[in-house]
Structures are given as C-alpha cells and as structure tokens.
Amino acid sequence: MARKRITETPAIKSWEEVDTALREIAEAELELGDIEAEMNRQIIGAKKVAEQESKPLSDRISKLERDIKEYVTDHREELGKAKSKPLNFGEVSFRLSTSISIPKAKEKVAEIIRRLKARHMTDCIIVEEKISKDALRKYGEDTVNAVGATWKQKDEFGYEIFKDKVERTSSSGI
C-alpha cells in the first residue's frame, strides 16, 4: 500500500479572518470570566454555609477536647506506669514530645550554623544551590555556553486581544 500524506489546509486564509478569530477569542474569554466569577460566587456561598453549619460541631469538639485533657491530666496518676488508657470509644495518652526551636535573628542562626560546622555536624545544615536563569541571561551567549548551559533564541508566536473593543452581549453566539 502506498504511503499517504495528509496535509491540512489552514482554516484562516486572510487578515480579516485572523481579526475575526481574535474577536471570537475575546468574546469567549469574557464569557469564561463571567462563568468563573459566578462559579467563585457560588463557591464562596457554599463555603459560608458549610462554615456556619459546621461551627457548632467544631466548637463542641474543641470544648470536649479541652474537658478530656483537663480530666485526664487531673487523673494522670490513675494511669499508673502506663502512658495510655484504652476506653470503649477511643484511647487517651501522654506521649513524650520533643521540639527544637531556632531563633529568628539571622545573627543567631549564623552562629548556630558556625557551631554546627565546628562540630562537623553539616548533616544538620540545609544548603540549596540553584541556578538563576535570569541572572545567567545577563552574561550573554558566549558566557552561558562557556559554563555548560545552552543559549537558545527563537521567535515565539503570541497574540493580544483587545477585550475593551468587544461589546459584551448576553448571547455572543459562541
């Protein structure tokens, strides 16, 4: 069987058709914006309803959690050597928790890092190196290629629509 070549002819054949297509895009984007705005209004409304309906339950859970914690803390000695107490509908327990706080001041953080390095504890230090393409672009093609990166330039197609020139209609025919 002979090989067949399928060629598609461009759908747009004139500048007027390009302009018409841009108008259709503008109209469609305006309509999409309206649809998304309505969707967001509905989502916000649904969130508010759900928040109002769930608030009494959330408040009740918070109160019960505080009450349970207070009771179990007051009666901790009844747990004996055990750190937990299984009940019919759950379990209460005490667990040893460790947290480490790091000061926010840059000078103090720098001092901690210096001390970690002095103790050869570099596994405790997060170092992240990344290449800034924007900064690298400033050096030009020769330097970019010299360091092992690749410099590519090409004309990219783009278009801009003028939504302000398109009248909003309730039925745009799209």
N, CA, C and O atoms as a DFTB+ gen file, in Angstrom:
696 C
 N C O
     1  1       0.842      -1.163       0.000
     2  2       0.000       0.000       0.000
     3  2       0.895       1.236       0.000
     4  3       1.868       1.314       0.749
     5  1       0.562       2.157      -0.817
     6  2       1.339       3.383      -0.916
     7  2       1.104       4.261       0.300
     8  3       0.015       4.283       0.875
     9  1       2.113       4.960       0.663
    10  2       2.034       5.852       1.809
    11  2       1.253       7.100       1.427
    12  3       1.473       7.687       0.368
    13  1       0.331       7.500       2.312
    14  2      -0.475       8.676       2.033
    15  2      -0.009       9.824       2.900
    16  3       0.314       9.649       4.075
    17  1       0.020      10.968       2.317
    18  2       0.404      12.164       3.051
    19  2      -0.829      13.043       3.193
    20  3      -1.473      13.406       2.208
    21  1      -1.141      13.375       4.430
    22  2      -2.308      14.199       4.683
    23  2      -1.813      15.595       5.012
    24  3      -1.026      15.788       5.939
    25  1      -2.277      16.550       4.255
    26  2      -1.911      17.929       4.531
    27  2      -3.170      18.691       4.907
    28  3      -4.194      18.619       4.228
    29  1      -3.066      19.400       5.975
    30  2      -4.196      20.201       6.415
    31  2      -4.041      21.597       5.852
    32  3      -2.972      22.202       5.938
    33  1      -5.096      22.093       5.286
    34  2      -5.058      23.458       4.803
    35  2      -5.418      24.372       5.956
    36  3      -6.288      24.042       6.761
    37  1      -4.762      25.513       6.046
    38  2      -5.068      26.421       7.146
    39  2      -6.529      26.854       7.106
    40  3      -7.082      27.118       6.038
    41  1      -7.138      26.921       8.271
    42  2      -8.540      27.322       8.354
    43  2      -8.694      28.815       8.108
    44  3      -9.731      29.262       7.619
    45  1      -7.671      29.582       8.444
    46  2      -7.717      31.029       8.280
    47  2      -6.938      31.402       7.027
    48  3      -5.799      30.976       6.836
    49  1      -7.567      32.197       6.187
    50  2      -6.961      32.491       4.896
    51  2      -6.754      33.980       4.640
    52  3      -6.283      34.353       3.566
    53  1      -7.098      34.849       5.611
    54  2      -6.917      36.279       5.392
    55  2      -6.741      36.987       6.731
    56  3      -7.037      36.431       7.789
    57  1      -6.250      38.235       6.662
    58  2      -6.082      39.025       7.870
    59  2      -7.427      39.341       8.500
    60  3      -7.522      39.466       9.721
    61  1      -8.452      39.468       7.701
    62  2      -9.784      39.717       8.235
    63  2     -10.249      38.525       9.071
    64  3     -10.872      38.698      10.119
    65  1      -9.940      37.311       8.600
    66  2     -10.309      36.109       9.355
    67  2      -9.509      36.015      10.653
    68  3     -10.029      35.560      11.671
    69  1      -8.236      36.447      10.619
    70  2      -7.430      36.484      11.845
    71  2      -8.080      37.439      12.840
    72  3      -8.203      37.125      14.024
    73  1      -8.499      38.617      12.347
    74  2      -9.129      39.606      13.210
    75  2     -10.447      39.072      13.776
    76  3     -10.759      39.299      14.945
    77  1     -11.210      38.369      12.955
    78  2     -12.463      37.768      13.412
    79  2     -12.194      36.712      14.480
    80  3     -12.922      36.618      15.468
    81  1     -11.145      35.921      14.276
    82  2     -10.789      34.891      15.253
    83  2     -10.373      35.530      16.578
    84  3     -10.719      35.021      17.644
    85  1      -9.629      36.644      16.520
    86  2      -9.241      37.343      17.742
    87  2     -10.474      37.874      18.465
    88  3     -10.538      37.839      19.694
    89  1     -11.458      38.368      17.702
    90  2     -12.698      38.832      18.325
    91  2     -13.411      37.676      19.018
    92  3     -13.912      37.833      20.131
    93  1     -13.459      36.507      18.361
    94  2     -14.105      35.337      18.969
    95  2     -13.398      34.926      20.252
    96  3     -14.043      34.558      21.234
    97  1     -12.054      34.991      20.242
    98  2     -11.289      34.657      21.446
    99  2     -11.641      35.633      22.563
   100  3     -11.867      35.228      23.703
   101  1     -11.685      36.932      22.225
   102  2     -12.018      37.950      23.231
   103  2     -13.402      37.700      23.809
   104  3     -13.585      37.762      25.025
   105  1     -14.385      37.416      22.946
   106  2     -15.744      37.156      23.415
   107  2     -15.790      35.914      24.301
   108  3     -16.461      35.902      25.333
   109  1     -15.064      34.861      23.886
   110  2     -15.052      33.620      24.662
   111  2     -14.389      33.843      26.022
   112  3     -14.862      33.329      27.035
   113  1     -13.287      34.612      26.045
   114  2     -12.608      34.878      27.311
   115  2     -13.475      35.717      28.240
   116  3     -13.481      35.492      29.450
   117  1     -14.207      36.683      27.686
   118  2     -15.120      37.475      28.516
   119  2     -16.210      36.581      29.103
   120  3     -16.552      36.701      30.279
   121  1     -16.747      35.695      28.287
   122  2     -17.791      34.784      28.767
   123  2     -17.227      33.819      29.813
   124  3     -17.877      33.530      30.818
   125  1     -16.003      33.322      29.562
   126  2     -15.352      32.455      30.559
   127  2     -15.171      33.199      31.876
   128  3     -15.397      32.636      32.948
   129  1     -14.769      34.450      31.797
   130  2     -14.607      35.257      33.010
   131  2     -15.907      35.365      33.780
   132  3     -15.919      35.261      35.007
   133  1     -17.013      35.574      33.056
   134  2     -18.320      35.651      33.717
   135  2     -18.675      34.321      34.378
   136  3     -19.169      34.293      35.505
   137  1     -18.420      33.225      33.672
   138  2     -18.728      31.891      34.215
   139  2     -17.892      31.619      35.466
   140  3     -18.404      31.121      36.468
   141  1     -16.590      31.955      35.396
   142  2     -15.711      31.723      36.542
   143  2     -16.095      32.609      37.723
   144  3     -16.023      32.180      38.875
   145  1     -16.508      33.858      37.435
   146  2     -16.924      34.746      38.517
   147  2     -18.162      34.183      39.217
   148  3     -18.244      34.199      40.445
   149  1     -19.112      33.693      38.447
   150  2     -20.322      33.094      39.025
   151  2     -19.971      31.844      39.826
   152  3     -20.517      31.617      40.906
   153  1     -19.054      31.034      39.288
   154  2     -18.616      29.835      39.997
   155  2     -17.988      30.223      41.341
   156  3     -18.275      29.608      42.368
   157  1     -17.128      31.250      41.324
   158  2     -16.480      31.685      42.563
   159  2     -17.490      32.221      43.569
   160  3     -17.348      31.991      44.770
   161  1     -18.519      32.941      43.085
   162  2     -19.575      33.418      43.994
   163  2     -20.284      32.230      44.644
   164  3     -20.571      32.245      45.841
   165  1     -20.561      31.207      43.842
   166  2     -21.244      30.024      44.382
   167  2     -20.356      29.283      45.376
   168  3     -20.830      28.808      46.408
   169  1     -19.059      29.186      45.057
   170  2     -18.123      28.505      45.963
   171  2     -18.042      29.251      47.293
   172  3     -18.080      28.637      48.359
   173  1     -17.931      30.579      47.222
   174  2     -17.858      31.377      48.445
   175  2     -19.127      31.191      49.268
   176  3     -19.068      31.053      50.490
   177  1     -20.277      31.189      48.591
   178  2     -21.546      30.979      49.293
   179  2     -21.602      29.615      49.949
   180  3     -22.037      29.486      51.093
   181  1     -21.158      28.592      49.220
   182  2     -21.173      27.233      49.771
   183  2     -20.225      27.127      50.965
   184  3     -20.539      26.463      51.952
   185  1     -19.070      27.778      50.877
   186  2     -18.120      27.755      51.995
   187  2     -18.716      28.421      53.228
   188  3     -18.561      27.933      54.347
   189  1     -19.403      29.549      53.009
   190  2     -20.010      30.242      54.143
   191  2     -21.091      29.388      54.798
   192  3     -21.179      29.325      56.025
   193  1     -21.908      28.734      53.983
   194  2     -22.959      27.868      54.515
   195  2     -22.333      26.717      55.305
   196  3     -22.760      26.410      56.417
   197  1     -21.312      26.083      54.714
   198  2     -20.651      24.957      55.387
   199  2     -19.995      25.411      56.686
   200  3     -20.028      24.698      57.689
   201  1     -19.402      26.598      56.661
   202  2     -18.762      27.128      57.867
   203  2     -19.791      27.374      58.971
   204  3     -19.549      27.059      60.137
   205  1     -20.934      27.936      58.595
   206  2     -21.985      28.205      59.579
   207  2     -22.550      26.907      60.142
   208  3     -22.812      26.810      61.341
   209  1     -22.737      25.913      59.281
   210  2     -23.294      24.643      59.734
   211  2     -22.300      23.862      60.584
   212  3     -22.694      23.148      61.506
   213  1     -21.009      23.996      60.276
   214  2     -20.017      23.194      60.987
   215  2     -19.493      23.865      62.256
   216  3     -18.901      23.191      63.098
   217  1     -19.695      25.169      62.413
   218  2     -19.169      25.876      63.577
   219  2     -19.643      25.279      64.902
   220  3     -18.812      25.059      65.784
   221  1     -20.930      25.007      65.085
   222  2     -21.341      24.419      66.368
   223  2     -20.648      23.076      66.638
   224  3     -20.293      22.774      67.777
   225  1     -20.462      22.285      65.595
   226  2     -19.790      20.990      65.779
   227  2     -18.324      21.182      66.134
   228  3     -17.809      20.517      67.033
   229  1     -17.649      22.087      65.434
   230  2     -16.237      22.366      65.724
   231  2     -16.066      22.910      67.129
   232  3     -15.144      22.527      67.850
   233  1     -16.967      23.810      67.513
   234  2     -16.901      24.366      68.871
   235  2     -17.112      23.275      69.913
   236  3     -16.428      23.248      70.936
   237  1     -18.052      22.383      69.655
   238  2     -18.339      21.285      70.593
   239  2     -17.126      20.359      70.707
   240  3     -16.763      19.947      71.809
   241  1     -16.503      20.034      69.582
   242  2     -15.310      19.172      69.600
   243  2     -14.204      19.838      70.410
   244  3     -13.564      19.188      71.236
   245  1     -13.972      21.135      70.179
   246  2     -12.926      21.850      70.915
   247  2     -13.185      21.829      72.415
   248  3     -12.266      21.612      73.205
   249  1     -14.427      22.053      72.805
   250  2     -14.772      22.050      74.232
   251  2     -14.557      20.663      74.832
   252  3     -13.987      20.531      75.916
   253  1     -15.017      19.627      74.121
   254  2     -14.839      18.261      74.631
   255  2     -13.355      17.906      74.732
   256  3     -12.948      17.249      75.689
   257  1     -12.546      18.327      73.768
   258  2     -11.103      18.062      73.823
   259  2     -10.473      18.717      75.053
   260  3      -9.666      18.102      75.750
   261  1     -10.850      19.967      75.309
   262  2     -10.319      20.653      76.498
   263  2     -10.754      19.939      77.769
   264  3      -9.950      19.744      78.681
   265  1     -12.031      19.546      77.833
   266  2     -12.544      18.861      79.026
   267  2     -11.841      17.526      79.247
   268  3     -11.470      17.193      80.372
   269  1     -11.659      16.762      78.167
   270  2     -10.974      15.468      78.279
   271  2      -9.545      15.669      78.758
   272  3      -9.084      14.981      79.669
   273  1      -8.844      16.620      78.136
   274  2      -7.451      16.873      78.520
   275  2      -7.362      17.259      79.993
   276  3      -6.486      16.774      80.709
   277  1      -8.255      18.123      80.447
   278  2      -8.247      18.557      81.837
   279  2      -8.502      17.376      82.782
   280  3      -7.810      17.227      83.789
   281  1      -9.496      16.535      82.458
   282  2      -9.828      15.399      83.315
   283  2      -8.669      14.411      83.380
   284  3      -8.266      13.980      84.461
   285  1      -8.133      14.054      82.200
   286  2      -7.057      13.055      82.161
   287  2      -5.815      13.588      82.857
   288  3      -5.127      12.832      83.543
   289  1      -5.513      14.871      82.696
   290  2      -4.363      15.465      83.379
   291  2      -4.559      15.420      84.885
   292  3      -3.629      15.105      85.628
   293  1      -5.764      15.734      85.336
   294  2      -6.053      15.711      86.774
   295  2      -6.005      14.291      87.345
   296  3      -5.719      14.119      88.530
   297  1      -6.278      13.278      86.528
   298  2      -6.317      11.885      86.993
   299  2      -5.182      11.053      86.387
   300  3      -5.318       9.843      86.204
   301  1      -4.097      11.693      86.089
   302  2      -2.962      11.020      85.441
   303  2      -2.411       9.884      86.296
   304  3      -1.987       8.854      85.772
   305  1      -2.418      10.073      87.597
   306  2      -1.860       9.036      88.480
   307  2      -2.630       7.724      88.367
   308  3      -2.090       6.668      88.696
   309  1      -3.881       7.769      87.909
   310  2      -4.679       6.553      87.754
   311  2      -4.198       5.691      86.567
   312  3      -4.560       4.521      86.447
   313  1      -3.378       6.299      85.697
   314  2      -2.827       5.532      84.573
   315  2      -1.710       4.608      85.043
   316  3      -1.354       3.654      84.352
   317  1      -1.156       4.896      86.223
   318  2      -0.063       4.082      86.747
   319  2       1.182       4.279      85.899
   320  3       1.522       5.399      85.516
   321  1       1.860       3.162      85.611
   322  2       3.069       3.240      84.789
   323  2       2.733       3.368      83.312
   324  3       3.582       3.762      82.513
   325  1       1.519       3.042      82.950
   326  2       1.111       3.132      81.549
   327  2       0.961       4.603      81.166
   328  3       0.606       5.440      81.996
   329  1       1.229       4.895      79.930
   330  2       1.074       6.263      79.449
   331  2      -0.232       6.442      78.696
   332  3      -0.540       7.532      78.215
   333  1      -1.001       5.356      78.597
   334  2      -2.264       5.466      77.866
   335  2      -3.340       4.640      78.560
   336  3      -3.054       3.754      79.366
   337  1      -4.592       4.961      78.220
   338  2      -5.718       4.234      78.790
   339  2      -6.719       3.993      77.674
   340  3      -7.345       4.929      77.175
   341  1      -6.866       2.726      77.285
   342  2      -7.868       2.414      76.265
   343  2      -9.269       2.463      76.871
   344  3      -9.497       1.982      77.981
   345  1     -10.184       3.041      76.137
   346  2     -11.582       3.130      76.565
   347  2     -12.442       2.516      75.457
   348  3     -11.908       2.075      74.439
   349  1     -13.742       2.483      75.637
   350  2     -14.620       1.874      74.631
   351  2     -14.586       2.600      73.286
   352  3     -14.619       1.959      72.236
   353  1     -14.519       3.929      73.312
   354  2     -14.639       4.694      72.077
   355  2     -13.371       5.438      71.700
   356  3     -13.414       6.373      70.900
   357  1     -12.270       5.042      72.253
   358  2     -11.009       5.688      71.928
   359  2      -9.976       5.420      72.994
   360  3     -10.148       4.538      73.835
   361  1      -8.921       6.172      72.958
   362  2      -7.823       5.998      73.897
   363  2      -7.264       7.362      74.248
   364  3      -7.174       8.235      73.384
   365  1      -6.893       7.556      75.487
   366  2      -6.234       8.782      75.917
   367  2      -4.807       8.412      76.302
   368  3      -4.550       7.317      76.803
   369  1      -3.884       9.341      76.061
   370  2      -2.491       9.002      76.345
   371  2      -1.651      10.251      76.516
   372  3      -2.047      11.359      76.155
   373  1      -0.483      10.029      77.077
   374  2       0.553      11.047      77.170
   375  2       1.746      10.509      76.399
   376  3       2.143       9.359      76.588
   377  1       2.314      11.326      75.538
   378  2       3.488      10.937      74.773
   379  2       4.553      12.005      74.946
   380  3       4.264      13.202      74.946
   381  1       5.788      11.551      75.094
   382  2       6.898      12.475      75.217
   383  2       7.122      13.118      73.853
   384  3       7.312      12.422      72.855
   385  1       7.101      14.405      73.816
   386  2       7.249      15.149      72.566
   387  2       8.479      16.039      72.662
   388  3       8.687      16.716      73.669
   389  1       9.285      16.036      71.619
   390  2      10.489      16.855      71.593
   391  2      10.362      17.860      70.465
   392  3      10.008      17.503      69.341
   393  1      10.648      19.104      70.762
   394  2      10.656      20.121      69.720
   395  2      11.924      20.937      69.856
   396  3      12.466      21.097      70.949
   397  1      12.377      21.442      68.749
   398  2      13.576      22.269      68.731
   399  2      13.176      23.611      68.147
   400  3      12.544      23.677      67.093
   401  1      13.543      24.665      68.828
   402  2      13.237      25.994      68.292
   403  2      14.536      26.661      67.865
   404  3      15.556      26.591      68.550
   405  1      14.463      27.296      66.733
   406  2      15.603      28.014      66.173
   407  2      15.278      29.498      66.264
   408  3      14.182      29.908      65.881
   409  1      16.207      30.313      66.765
   410  2      15.928      31.745      66.836
   411  2      15.709      32.336      65.435
   412  3      16.221      31.814      64.445
   413  1      14.958      33.409      65.369
   414  2      14.665      34.037      64.084
   415  2      15.759      35.011      63.647
   416  3      15.910      35.263      62.452
   417  1      16.508      35.549      64.570
   418  2      17.544      36.529      64.247
   419  2      18.629      35.882      63.385
   420  3      19.150      34.817      63.717
   421  1      18.959      36.541      62.277
   422  2      19.937      35.985      61.336
   423  2      21.301      35.788      61.987
   424  3      22.003      34.822      61.689
   425  1      21.670      36.702      62.872
   426  2      22.979      36.595      63.529
   427  2      23.046      35.339      64.394
   428  3      24.057      34.637      64.405
   429  1      21.963      35.064      65.115
   430  2      21.931      33.884      65.982
   431  2      21.921      32.605      65.153
   432  3      22.577      31.627      65.512
   433  1      21.176      32.606      64.038
   434  2      21.149      31.440      63.149
   435  2      22.545      31.213      62.572
   436  3      23.006      30.075      62.495
   437  1      23.212      32.282      62.170
   438  2      24.567      32.172      61.627
   439  2      25.519      31.591      62.665
   440  3      26.395      30.794      62.331
   441  1      25.349      31.986      63.915
   442  2      26.200      31.473      64.995
   443  2      25.946      29.981      65.220
   444  3      26.885      29.216      65.437
   445  1      24.677      29.571      65.167
   446  2      24.355      28.145      65.325
   447  2      24.981      27.354      64.185
   448  3      25.544      26.282      64.410
   449  1      24.886      27.871      62.966
   450  2      25.473      27.189      61.807
   451  2      26.984      27.091      61.972
   452  3      27.566      26.052      61.662
   453  1      27.640      28.159      62.457
   454  2      29.090      28.133      62.671
   455  2      29.454      27.044      63.685
   456  3      30.430      26.317      63.501
   457  1      28.661      26.940      64.755
   458  2      28.930      25.930      65.785
   459  2      28.701      24.512      65.254
   460  3      29.446      23.588      65.579
   461  1      27.658      24.358      64.434
   462  2      27.412      23.039      63.836
   463  2      28.580      22.630      62.939
   464  3      29.021      21.481      62.969
   465  1      29.075      23.576      62.145
   466  2      30.221      23.285      61.270
   467  2      31.456      22.946      62.100
   468  3      32.212      22.040      61.748
   469  1      31.662      23.670      63.200
   470  2      32.823      23.414      64.065
   471  2      32.768      22.007      64.647
   472  3      33.807      21.398      64.900
   473  1      31.565      21.490      64.861
   474  2      31.394      20.141      65.418
   475  2      31.236      19.094      64.311
   476  3      30.934      17.933      64.589
   477  1      31.440      19.507      63.067
   478  2      31.303      18.612      61.905
   479  2      29.900      18.008      61.820
   480  3      29.738      16.836      61.482
   481  1      28.906      18.813      62.128
   482  2      27.507      18.374      62.081
   483  2      26.824      18.986      60.851
   484  3      25.731      19.543      60.948
   485  1      27.482      18.874      59.701
   486  2      26.956      19.504      58.480
   487  2      25.676      18.828      57.985
   488  3      24.956      19.395      57.164
   489  1      25.391      17.625      58.476
   490  2      24.135      16.970      58.090
   491  2      22.929      17.712      58.674
   492  3      21.790      17.469      58.276
   493  1      23.192      18.616      59.619
   494  2      22.118      19.398      60.230
   495  2      21.884      20.719      59.503
   496  3      21.020      21.503      59.897
   497  1      22.647      20.965      58.450
   498  2      22.556      22.229      57.720
   499  2      21.998      21.963      56.334
   500  3      22.497      21.109      55.601
   501  1      20.963      22.701      55.989
   502  2      20.359      22.567      54.662
   503  2      20.969      23.625      53.751
   504  3      20.892      24.822      54.027
   505  1      21.578      23.160      52.657
   506  2      22.166      24.066      51.685
   507  2      21.509      23.779      50.345
   508  3      21.528      22.649      49.856
   509  1      20.932      24.812      49.764
   510  2      20.258      24.628      48.494
   511  2      20.862      25.582      47.481
   512  3      20.796      26.800      47.649
   513  1      21.453      25.027      46.424
   514  2      22.032      25.848      45.369
   515  2      21.206      25.667      44.108
   516  3      20.899      24.548      43.696
   517  1      20.858      26.783      43.512
   518  2      20.099      26.768      42.270
   519  2      20.710      27.771      41.307
   520  3      21.389      28.712      41.719
   521  1      20.467      27.566      40.048
   522  2      20.958      28.486      39.032
   523  2      19.853      29.477      38.697
   524  3      18.711      29.093      38.445
   525  1      20.204      30.735      38.696
   526  2      19.266      31.775      38.310
   527  2      19.403      32.006      36.813
   528  3      20.390      32.577      36.351
   529  1      18.409      31.559      36.063
   530  2      18.455      31.727      34.608
   531  2      18.425      33.203      34.228
   532  3      19.068      33.613      33.262
   533  1      17.678      34.000      34.990
   534  2      17.602      35.431      34.690
   535  2      18.957      36.103      34.865
   536  3      19.365      36.913      34.033
   537  1      19.645      35.770      35.935
   538  2      20.967      36.357      36.157
   539  2      21.953      35.853      35.111
   540  3      22.776      36.622      34.615
   541  1      21.878      34.582      34.778
   542  2      22.785      33.997      33.787
   543  2      22.576      34.619      32.406
   544  3      23.532      34.817      31.655
   545  1      21.322      34.925      32.078
   546  2      20.992      35.528      30.774
   547  2      21.729      36.847      30.565
   548  3      22.058      37.200      29.433
   549  1      21.992      37.582      31.655
   550  2      22.642      38.895      31.569
   551  2      24.088      38.798      31.083
   552  3      24.634      39.784      30.590
   553  1      24.707      37.643      31.211
   554  2      26.109      37.487      30.835
   555  2      26.309      37.270      29.335
   556  3      27.425      37.391      28.831
   557  1      25.240      36.952      28.632
   558  2      25.351      36.809      27.182
   559  2      25.596      35.372      26.747
   560  3      25.896      34.487      27.548
   561  1      25.453      35.186      25.441
   562  2      25.502      33.841      24.855
   563  2      26.832      33.136      25.067
   564  3      26.852      31.956      25.418
   565  1      27.959      33.844      24.858
   566  2      29.277      33.207      24.968
   567  2      29.524      32.669      26.375
   568  3      29.989      31.541      26.532
   569  1      29.220      33.459      27.389
   570  2      29.442      33.036      28.770
   571  2      28.500      31.900      29.144
   572  3      28.904      30.949      29.812
   573  1      27.253      31.999      28.716
   574  2      26.280      30.939      29.012
   575  2      26.770      29.615      28.451
   576  3      26.746      28.596      29.142
   577  1      27.216      29.626      27.198
   578  2      27.719      28.395      26.572
   579  2      29.016      27.931      27.231
   580  3      29.247      26.729      27.360
   581  1      29.867      28.878      27.650
   582  2      31.151      28.529      28.266
   583  2      30.978      27.798      29.588
   584  3      31.800      26.948      29.932
   585  1      29.924      28.113      30.337
   586  2      29.733      27.447      31.632
   587  2      28.990      26.127      31.486
   588  3      28.811      25.413      32.472
   589  1      28.551      25.787      30.266
   590  2      27.915      24.497      30.053
   591  2      26.409      24.553      29.874
   592  3      25.774      23.525      29.639
   593  1      25.832      25.742      29.983
   594  2      24.400      25.881      29.728
   595  2      24.195      26.102      28.228
   596  3      25.165      26.262      27.488
   597  1      22.985      26.111      27.794
   598  2      22.698      26.284      26.367
   599  2      21.877      27.538      26.158
   600  3      20.879      27.774      26.839
   601  1      22.317      28.333      25.206
   602  2      21.639      29.585      24.840
   603  2      20.785      29.305      23.624
   604  3      21.302      28.919      22.576
   605  1      19.496      29.492      23.750
   606  2      18.584      29.272      22.624
   607  2      17.736      30.511      22.440
   608  3      17.244      31.091      23.407
   609  1      17.571      30.907      21.208
   610  2      16.681      32.014      20.894
   611  2      15.793      31.594      19.743
   612  3      16.247      30.952      18.795
   613  1      14.525      31.959      19.829
   614  2      13.607      31.692      18.738
   615  2      12.460      32.673      18.821
   616  3      12.152      33.196      19.892
   617  1      11.838      32.917      17.700
   618  2      10.664      33.778      17.665
   619  2       9.474      32.969      18.150
   620  3       9.139      31.932      17.577
   621  1       8.853      33.443      19.190
   622  2       7.679      32.785      19.736
   623  2       6.446      33.551      19.290
   624  3       6.397      34.777      19.388
   625  1       5.451      32.825      18.801
   626  2       4.207      33.456      18.392
   627  2       3.410      33.857      19.617
   628  3       3.401      33.150      20.625
   629  1       2.757      34.970      19.528
   630  2       1.877      35.415      20.593
   631  2       0.803      36.306      20.000
   632  3       0.919      36.769      18.865
   633  1      -0.211      36.535      20.755
   634  2      -1.252      37.450      20.302
   635  2      -1.804      38.189      21.493
   636  3      -1.686      37.748      22.636
   637  1      -2.405      39.311      21.205
   638  2      -3.035      40.118      22.238
   639  2      -4.421      40.469      21.743
   640  3      -4.610      40.858      20.590
   641  1      -5.365      40.330      22.615
   642  2      -6.724      40.694      22.224
   643  2      -7.109      41.968      22.942
   644  3      -6.627      42.252      24.039
   645  1      -7.974      42.725      22.317
   646  2      -8.447      43.977      22.883
   647  2      -9.880      43.774      23.350
   648  3     -10.834      44.047      22.622
   649  1     -10.010      43.286      24.588
   650  2     -11.337      42.993      25.125
   651  2     -12.191      44.243      25.232
   652  3     -13.416      44.173      25.126
   653  1     -11.553      45.386      25.441
   654  2     -12.327      46.613      25.579
   655  2     -13.027      47.007      24.283
   656  3     -13.969      47.799      24.309
   657  1     -12.586      46.472      23.162
   658  2     -13.222      46.783      21.888
   659  2     -14.350      45.816      21.550
   660  3     -15.050      45.995      20.553
   661  1     -14.523      44.809      22.368
   662  2     -15.574      43.826      22.130
   663  2     -16.730      44.142      23.066
   664  3     -16.551      44.231      24.281
   665  1     -17.894      44.308      22.503
   666  2     -19.072      44.598      23.311
   667  2     -19.537      43.331      24.008
   668  3     -19.560      42.251      23.418
   669  1     -19.907      43.482      25.269
   670  2     -20.461      42.335      25.988
   671  2     -21.907      42.166      25.590
   672  3     -22.704      43.103      25.643
   673  1     -22.224      40.966      25.195
   674  2     -23.618      40.642      24.874
   675  2     -24.002      39.406      25.651
   676  3     -23.160      38.560      25.952
   677  1     -25.278      39.305      25.973
   678  2     -25.731      38.161      26.756
   679  2     -25.649      36.879      25.941
   680  3     -25.380      35.813      26.494
   681  1     -25.875      36.967      24.653
   682  2     -25.733      35.791      23.789
   683  2     -24.751      36.159      22.688
   684  3     -25.104      36.825      21.715
   685  1     -23.515      35.713      22.858
   686  2     -22.480      36.096      21.904
   687  2     -22.415      35.179      20.710
   688  3     -21.637      35.420      19.787
   689  1     -23.215      34.133      20.708
   690  2     -23.229      33.242      19.562
   691  2     -22.114      32.219      19.587
   692  3     -21.827      31.575      18.578
   693  1     -21.484      32.071      20.745
   694  2     -20.403      31.072      20.844
   695  2     -20.933      29.838      21.482
   696  3     -20.193      28.870      21.662
